[in-house]
Amino acid sequence: MSGWRNAAAVAACAAAFPIAMAGSAQAATNGSATYYNDAGYGACGQQINAATQMLVAAPAALWTSPNPNNDPLCRKSIRVTYNGKTITVPIKDKCPSCDSTKIDLSLPAFRSLANPDLGIIRVTWSIV
């Protein structure tokens, strides 16, 4: 009987784990945003132009696949809020120099929130 209880406990924990992970992945992060304007292949394996497209490079610490082209982040977006303005931009690249609270917006995405002359802004962001 104790084997059955252990199996039930393991099953319950396994069922709850994705829910807990989904909740933590959705949690808002208080952090910062900068911008970049590079062109070429992004970490998701597609051509990007950060000078003309709305997109974001997510912090390297959030990537979970050795091959970023296959990473689940490539199918997600980031919702960013600054000074009462909110945008949602697709994750198309990785920011190797960003700590886990910093994102790198494309120039048009940054411009939709603030004047690029600011260089860096304090934002709230979450993966959606």
N, C-alpha and C positions, 0 to 999 in steps of 0.2 A: 504494500500500500504506500509506503514512503516513496518508492520509485515513481508511482503514479503522481504523487503530489509534486515531486521534483520536476517531472515532465510538464505538469500543468504550470508550475511556477516559471519554468524556462519559456514555455509557450506564451505566457502572459507578458513576460519581460520582452520577448522578441516582438510581440504585437505592439507594445507600447513604445519601443525604441524608435521606429520611424516617425511616430507622432511627436515624440520629444525632439528628435532631430529636426523635423519640419518646423516646429515652433521656434527652435533656436536659430534656424537659418533665416527665419522671417523677422527676427528681432531687429529693431532699429539700432543703428550704431551712431553714436555721436563721434564725428571725426572731421576730416578735412578733405578738400578737393583741390586739385590743381588741374592744369590742362596741358594737352600736348597736340601737335599738329603733324605727326609722322604719317607717311603713306607707305604701303607695302602689304605684306601678309601679317595679319593679326594672329594671336595665339590660337584662335579657333580655326585657322587654316583658310581663311577667306581674305581676299583683297580688301583693304580698308584705306580710307583717307580721313584721318582725324582732323584735317583742315576744313573738310566740307561735309562730313557725315556726323549725324547724332549717334554717339556710341560712348562706351566707357571701358577702361582697362581696370579690371578687378585686382585687388592685392594678391601677390603671389602666394601668400599663406593660405588663401581660400581654395586654391586649386588642389584637386585630389588625385588626378590621373597623371601618370608619367608622360603620357602623350596628351598635351593640352587640347588637341583637336577632338579628343573623345571625352573631354571633361564635361560633366553635367552643367557646369557654369555656362557653357556655350549655348545652352538652351534657355538661359535665364536673362533677366534684366535687373537693373538697379533703379530703385525709386529714390530720388535725391530731393531734399527740401532745404532751401536757403532763403531766409528773410521773407517767409510767406509764399514763396514760389516753389512749385513741385514739378519735376519732370521725371519721366521714366525712359531709360535708354538701354538698349541691348548691350550685353557683355560680348565684346568682340575681341578683346585683347587682355593681356596680363601685364600688370605693373610690377616688375621685379624689384624696384626700389621703394615701393610703397609698404609701410607697415600695415598691420591688419585693420587699422581704422581709417586708412587713407585710400582714396580712389583718384584715378586720373581720367578726367573727362576730355572728350574731344573739344576742340575750340568752339564749335557751334553750340555744343551742350553747355559748356561753361558760360558762354556769352548769353544764353537764354536765362541764366540765373544771375549773373553779375558781370561787371566790367572786367575784361581780361587784365587790365592794368593792376588789379588787386593781386593777381598771381596765385594766391591761396585763400580759400574761404573755409569757414567753419560750417559744416553741414550735418544733417541727419540723413542717413541712408540705410536702405534695406534691400535685400535680394528678393525679387518677386518673380 
